[in-house]
Amino acid sequence: MKHILLIIGLMSTFTVVAGENAPFSCIDKATLTISADCMATRIESSTLYRHQQEALLKKAIRDSNEAVISTITFYQNKMEIEVVAHRHDLKFN
């Protein structure tokens, strides 16, 4: 029951557009099942989703820096790898 409420809540956050793009168009009314292909298509065609993807990409490009040094440490007894970035230790021109 919680899963159904969660899915309905998530679907209701989509931008409501009349016709094919109505948020509940992917639900089979007889069995109350959701078509995965329909949902994937709706999400990919969502302008809100595209804007969020573009904003995330722009932030990643803005925040990225090729001149980052990192230290990688392997702890054999724990079988653990630790990677520490030292971006702030560099002197940029």
C-alpha positions as CSV (number, residue, x, y, z in Angstrom):
1,M,0.0,0.0,0.0
2,K,2.8,2.4,0.8
3,H,4.4,1.7,-2.5
4,I,1.2,2.6,-4.4
5,L,0.9,5.8,-2.4
6,L,4.5,6.7,-3.1
7,I,4.1,6.0,-6.8
8,I,0.9,8.1,-7.0
9,G,2.6,10.9,-5.1
10,L,5.6,10.8,-7.5
11,M,3.4,10.8,-10.5
12,S,1.4,13.7,-9.2
13,T,4.5,15.8,-9.1
14,F,4.8,15.7,-12.9
15,T,3.7,18.6,-14.9
16,V,0.0,18.1,-15.8
17,V,-0.7,18.5,-19.4
18,A,-4.0,17.5,-21.0
19,G,-4.3,14.4,-23.2
20,E,-1.4,11.9,-23.6
21,N,0.8,13.5,-21.0
22,A,-1.7,13.2,-18.1
23,P,0.2,11.9,-15.1
24,F,-2.0,8.8,-14.6
25,S,-2.0,7.7,-18.3
26,C,0.6,5.0,-17.5
27,I,-1.7,3.2,-15.0
28,D,-3.8,0.3,-16.2
29,K,-7.2,1.1,-14.6
30,A,-8.3,-2.5,-14.4
31,T,-5.2,-3.9,-12.6
32,L,-3.7,-0.7,-11.2
33,T,-0.3,-1.7,-12.7
34,I,2.1,0.9,-14.1
35,S,3.7,0.4,-17.5
36,A,7.5,0.8,-17.1
37,D,8.0,1.7,-20.8
38,C,5.3,4.4,-20.6
39,M,6.8,5.9,-17.4
40,A,10.3,5.9,-18.9
41,T,9.0,7.7,-22.0
42,R,7.1,10.2,-19.9
43,I,10.1,11.0,-17.7
44,E,12.4,11.3,-20.7
45,S,10.0,13.7,-22.5
46,S,9.4,15.8,-19.4
47,T,10.8,19.4,-19.7
48,L,11.3,19.6,-16.0
49,Y,13.5,16.4,-16.1
50,R,15.5,17.9,-19.1
51,H,16.0,21.2,-17.2
52,Q,17.2,19.3,-14.1
53,Q,19.6,17.2,-16.2
54,E,21.0,20.3,-17.9
55,A,21.4,22.1,-14.6
56,L,23.2,19.1,-13.1
57,L,25.6,18.9,-16.1
58,K,26.4,22.6,-16.0
59,K,27.1,22.3,-12.2
60,A,29.4,19.3,-12.8
61,I,31.3,21.2,-15.6
62,R,31.6,24.3,-13.5
63,D,32.8,22.4,-10.4
64,S,35.2,20.1,-12.3
65,N,38.9,20.9,-12.4
66,E,41.4,18.8,-14.2
67,A,44.2,19.8,-11.8
68,V,43.0,17.8,-8.8
69,I,45.5,15.7,-7.0
70,S,44.3,12.7,-4.9
71,T,45.9,10.2,-2.6
72,I,44.7,6.6,-2.8
73,T,45.3,4.4,0.3
74,F,44.6,0.7,0.4
75,Y,44.0,-0.8,3.8
76,Q,44.7,-4.5,3.3
77,N,43.4,-5.7,6.7
78,K,40.0,-4.1,6.0
79,M,40.1,-4.6,2.2
80,E,39.2,-1.0,1.9
81,I,40.3,1.7,-0.5
82,E,40.3,5.4,0.5
83,V,40.5,8.2,-2.0
84,V,41.2,11.7,-0.7
85,A,41.2,14.6,-3.1
86,H,43.6,17.5,-2.4
87,R,42.1,20.2,-4.5
88,H,42.6,23.0,-2.0
89,D,46.4,22.2,-1.7
90,L,47.1,23.3,-5.2
91,K,48.2,26.8,-6.3
92,F,46.1,27.9,-9.3
93,N,47.3,30.6,-11.7
